[in-house]
Amino acid sequence: MKKDIRPTFVSRRTLLQAAALSPVLALLPDALQAAPSGGFTHSVASGDPLQESVTLWTRFVPADGGVAALRVEIAHDTAFRQVVARGSALAGPESYFCAKVRLEGLEPGQWYYYRFTGPEGQISDTGRTRTLPAGPLDNFRIGVFSCANATSGWFNAYGHAAARDDLDLVVHLGDYIYESKLTRSDALKELAISRNIQPQYETVSLMDYRLRYASYRLDPDLQAIHRAYPMIAMCDDHETVNNSWQHGAKNHGAHEGPWDARRDAAMQAWHEWMPMRSDPYARYDLGDLASLFRLETRIVGRSKQLDLGAWLKARPDPLAAAAAFRDGPLADPARTMMGLAQEKWLADGLAQSTASGTKWQILAQQVIMGTNLMPRDYTSWFKPGDKPGEGKKAELDLAVKLGEMGMSTHMDRWDGYPAARSRLLAASRAAGADLVVLSGDSHNAWAYELEHEGKPAGVEFAGHSVSSLGMDKRYFGDPRAIAASFLDSNPGLKWCDTSRRGYMVTDITPESVTTEWLFLHSRHQRSLEVLDRHRMQVRRGMHKLSEA
């Protein structure tokens, strides 16, 4: 039986007004002309699922460059003989021809197939999506991704996940695109050319960001994972600019115009291209098994990152200055990662989740929460016979001394916002939560046990990157020795890998949450070969990690 649904349109009024605008395709650089110049240009995608609704996405360019009315249908079968809902959406210049529709009235925990139809009968690719489950649930499996720089390596992680058939959902923790110029130090020129990444310079304007998404979304592995699974996505910094915060970014200069204009352009492009609603943060209930909280730790309420280097440089005694920094600005309770409104929303949500009997409380967020101090012995970071230069050695030696004082040098992570982290973990403990944190951003793989005031508070699974280089970009020693040095200096760190790419799979059951890190090729070849795996597990009520 077909259901009566009410589709939600994106900028419907302004799309209609845009019908008289000149075709935007004329603005595309020649490199992108390899993409389809009309019709459905970038396949389909789905995301932001709830129990009875999901967002569907496509991009359609009509021949006249105007506004096209698209129809969408969703069914139980690939032949679309069992259509359960229909809707419509508009694609036009105002949204760079991207079209989204929110279909409602669906059934919980069901797989569906969907497709779009153009005004002249053109038919899009068929995508597969799933609504979130309701009620008692025995297991749920999530693929977790972050940090996919198209000039650093291939998106093999996406391709591998798309080819498997045992995931229920994929989550992207941010850095879905990189805004940086194509000649950054870790870029492979041949990749930028062969993948037609545009523009060649750093993205600043709305058109810049639109072109960057358009070139990324031509990647066959990225298209495949979007067709195969619904995605919950969030922004980290590179969707705007490196090390962003509420009112600016480390890598945004005055010559690039007002920060607000650049931020708004970046976020408009993100919302055009991603199958997500406009909420900056949200909660998703996975039956009675888990509550997944999608956080926003970048531009909604984040205080500016502290500049530890500048603070130390301005004072004669670095260790005395470090102690003053640790006990002064670093400890300032007014500094936040999320803003006070989001902090309260999360604390209330954790309490509500545990009170309802939900077994796990999972945070999907951007940056590492666990403490990461500089290892006492960093000699393993260098190849035999290599030695750090005098300046680098002094920098590393100082970082070791800071670590001995309990200070991290990572001011962009939760380590740079200890009071905000303490409030979050205190709220989790007060709620009696079984807290699991999923993190991205660092490009390397980590597993932490989290504590608050000396008491267990949860665990963290931090994911390695899809393609972006990590510590292996700067240090070329034995990765096993590098990992051992971190483990030796960080009691809360239980495992790490500092050199390989891939993705995580998180398995949730009533008794445990198990994460598997999968390692694949990325830098120089397209391949779905899995090179290695590692598994860690937390049992319910334990807040402790073990090998699985």
JOHUDA-V65256 format. One record per helix or strand of 3 or more residues. SS is the DSSP state (~ for helix, > for strand). FROM is the first residue (numbers start at 1). TO is the last residue. Records with the same first field share a line. If there is no record, write none. Layout:
SS = FROM-TO  FROM-TO
This chain:
~ = 12-20  24-27  30-34  93-95  156-163  189-194  206-216  220-228  254-256  259-273  308-313  318-327  329-331  340-355  379-381  390-404  414-416  418-431  471-473  479-489
> = 39-47  54-61  68-75  83-91  98-103  111-117  127-130  139-145  169-172  231-233  282-286  290-294  360-364  435-439  445-452  455-462  493-497  501-509  512-520  530-539  545-547
